[in-house]
Amino acid sequence: MNRLIIISILATLPLLQGCATFPGSKEPTQKSNLTMGTIKIKIIKGETTQAEILELLGSPNLATKNRDNNEVWNYNRMAFKASSGKDAGFLILWGGSRAASSTTTESFDLIIEFDKNDVVKDYSVISASF
C-alpha cells in the first residue's frame, strides 16, 4: 500500500510543477562599427576623410547635398530584440498558463557633413531605444 502511494505521488509531481521557457536568440548577430565609441574615437572633425569613413563604416544608407552644396552621408542601424515564452504556473492540472513577451527597438543614426575637400566638417548622432 505504501508503495502505491509513493508511485502515485511521484507520477503526479511533474504535473504540479510549474515551468517557464524564454528562448534566447540563436541567430548570429552581425557586428557593426556604427557605435558611439567608434564614432568618438575614429571620426575627427577637420581630419577624417570620406575614404576613411568608407573604410570604417562602408557605404552610407543615404548620400545627399545640403544648401551649401556639401555632401552629407547618413548611416542608420536598427536592432529589434524580442523574447517570448510561457509560464505554466504551479497547478497545471487546473489549466493555469500565462504568455510572456518582451520587445525592444533600438535606433542609431549618424549624419556626417563633408567640406569641399571631402573632409568631415561636422557630424551628429541620434540614438533612441523604445
N, C-alpha and C positions, 0 to 999 in steps of 0.2 A: 504493500500500500504506500509506504513512504517513497519507494522508487517511482511509482506512478505520479506522485505529487511533484517530485523533483523534475521528472521528464516534462510534465505539463508546464511547470514554471519556466524551465529552460526553453521550451518551444515557443512560449508566448512573449518572452523577454524581448526579442528583436522587434516585435510588433509594437511594443510600448516605448521603444527608444526613438527619440527624435533625431533627425539628421538634416543637415544643411549643406547645399552644394553651391559653390561660387567658382565656376571655371575661370582660370586665368587665361590671358591671351596667349595663344600658341602660334600666332602668326609672327613672322620675323619683322622686326622693327627696322625701318630704314633710317640710318643715321643722317643727320643734316648739320652742315656748318652754320646754318641760319639760327644762331643763338646770340643772346645779348653779350655773353663773354667773348665770342669770336668777333663780334662787331666792334666792341670797345678796344680789343687788343689789335686787330688787324686793319681796321678802316680808320685812317688818319686824314682829317680834312687838310687839303692843300698838298698832300703827298701821295696818297694811294691812287693808282691809275685804273682805267677801265680794264686793262689787261689783267691786272692783279685781282680785281673784283671777279672777272670771268673765271680765273683760275681757282679762286676761293669758293665762289658760290654757284658757278655755272651760268647758264643763260638766264636773263631775267624773265619773270612772268609777263611783264609788260614794259615796253620801251616807248617813251613819248618825248615831246619837246615842250618846254614851258614858254611863258610870254617873252622871256629874254633869249629864246631860241637855244637854251641849254638843254642837253639831253638829260632825261630823268628815267631812272630804272626802278621798277617795283618788283620786290620779291615777297612771296607770301608762303607761309607754312600753316597748315591747319591739321589739327590732330583730334580724332574722336576716340574716346575711351568709353567702353560700355562693359558692364558686368551684370549678370543676372543669375538667378538660381531660385531655389525654393526651400522653404523651411517646413518640414513635415510636422513639427510640433511634438509634444510629448505623447499624446494619445492618438496614434494613427488609426486605432480601431474605430474612433468616432468621426473620422473623416477630416481631421484638422490639417490644413495646409495653407501656406501663405506664399505668395510670389514676392520676390525682391529684385529690384533692378536699380542701376545707377548709370548715368550718362554724363560725361564731361566733354565739353568742346573747348579747345584752345586755339587761338588765332595769333599769329605773329607776322607783322608786316614791316618791311624795311623799304624806305623810299630814299633813293640816292640821286642827288643832283650833281652833274659834272660841269666843269667850266669849259671854255673854248679849247683848252689843251687836253681834254679828256682826263682831267684830274678831279677827284672828289672835292666839290665845293661845299656841300652840306649834305646831311642825311638826317632822317628821323625814323623813329621806331614806334609802332603801335602794337601793344600786346594786350590781349584780353582772354579771360577764362570764364566760362559760364556753364 
